[in-house]
Amino acid sequence: KKCIACHEAATDKNKVGPTLLGVVGRTAGTLESFATKYSKPMKEAGAAGLVWDDTNIAEYVRDPKTKIPGNKMAFAGLKKDEDIANVIAYLKADPKP
């Protein structure tokens, strides 16, 4: 619920943040429909090869400002491993009912 305040995950619609639909396996900062809104550090992370796999997603949602210093996401992060695992499972799930 915390994520959907700024992100959509069931459709390709962007909100304040980019859609998370299909984010697993995507290179950071490369979603074309959000290209002009990514922070410079997010684009640089993608250019350096950061791909949103389970490990990188877990590190990012735990502490976004440490994983990618200077990124725009204002969220402080999730601290519980169970919550992080649930977010990753949700992002990997098929959004179609």
C-alpha positions as CSV (number, residue, x, y, z in Angstrom):
1,K,0.0,0.0,0.0
2,K,2.9,2.3,0.7
3,C,4.2,1.9,-2.8
4,I,0.9,2.6,-4.7
5,A,0.8,6.1,-3.3
6,C,3.4,7.0,-5.9
7,H,3.6,3.9,-8.2
8,E,1.2,1.8,-10.3
9,A,2.0,-1.9,-10.5
10,A,-1.0,-3.4,-12.3
11,T,-0.9,-1.2,-15.4
12,D,1.7,0.7,-17.4
13,K,0.5,4.1,-16.1
14,N,3.1,6.3,-14.5
15,K,2.2,8.3,-11.4
16,V,4.7,10.4,-9.4
17,G,7.0,7.5,-9.8
18,P,7.3,5.1,-12.8
19,T,5.1,2.2,-13.3
20,L,6.4,-0.9,-11.6
21,L,4.7,-3.2,-14.1
22,G,7.5,-5.3,-15.6
23,V,10.2,-3.7,-13.4
24,V,11.8,-7.1,-12.5
25,G,14.6,-7.5,-15.1
26,R,14.4,-3.9,-16.3
27,T,17.5,-1.8,-16.3
28,A,17.2,1.1,-13.8
29,G,16.2,4.5,-15.2
30,T,15.3,3.2,-18.7
31,L,11.5,3.1,-18.8
32,E,10.8,5.2,-21.9
33,S,7.5,6.6,-20.8
34,F,9.3,8.0,-17.6
35,A,12.6,8.9,-19.2
36,T,12.4,12.7,-18.7
37,K,11.5,12.3,-15.0
38,Y,14.2,10.0,-13.7
39,S,16.9,11.5,-11.6
40,K,20.4,11.8,-12.9
41,P,21.7,9.2,-10.3
42,M,19.0,6.7,-11.4
43,K,19.9,7.1,-15.0
44,E,23.6,6.8,-14.2
45,A,22.9,3.6,-12.1
46,G,21.2,2.0,-15.2
47,A,24.0,3.2,-17.5
48,A,26.4,1.5,-15.1
49,G,24.5,-1.8,-15.4
50,L,22.0,-1.8,-12.5
51,V,19.2,-4.2,-13.3
52,W,16.2,-4.6,-11.1
53,D,16.6,-8.2,-9.9
54,D,15.6,-9.6,-6.5
55,T,18.8,-8.5,-4.8
56,N,18.8,-5.0,-6.2
57,I,15.1,-4.5,-5.5
58,A,15.5,-5.7,-2.0
59,E,18.5,-3.4,-1.3
60,Y,16.6,-0.4,-2.9
61,V,13.3,-0.8,-1.1
62,R,15.2,-1.3,2.2
63,D,17.2,1.9,1.8
64,P,16.7,3.8,-1.4
65,K,19.1,6.7,-0.5
66,T,21.9,4.3,0.2
67,K,21.4,2.1,-2.8
68,I,21.2,5.0,-5.2
69,P,22.4,8.2,-3.5
70,G,20.7,11.3,-4.8
71,N,17.7,9.6,-6.3
72,K,14.3,11.3,-6.1
73,M,12.3,8.7,-4.2
74,A,11.3,10.2,-0.9
75,F,10.3,6.9,0.7
76,A,12.5,6.0,3.7
77,G,12.4,2.2,3.0
78,L,11.0,-1.0,4.4
79,K,12.9,-2.6,7.3
80,K,11.2,-6.0,7.6
81,D,12.6,-8.8,5.4
82,E,9.1,-10.3,5.2
83,D,7.7,-7.0,3.8
84,I,10.5,-6.7,1.3
85,A,10.0,-10.4,0.1
86,N,6.3,-9.7,-0.3
87,V,6.9,-6.6,-2.4
88,I,9.2,-8.6,-4.7
89,A,6.7,-11.5,-5.0
90,Y,4.0,-8.9,-5.8
91,L,6.2,-7.3,-8.5
92,K,6.8,-10.7,-10.0
93,A,3.2,-11.8,-10.0
94,D,1.0,-11.6,-13.1
95,P,-1.2,-8.5,-12.7
96,K,-4.1,-10.0,-14.7
97,P,-6.9,-11.3,-12.5
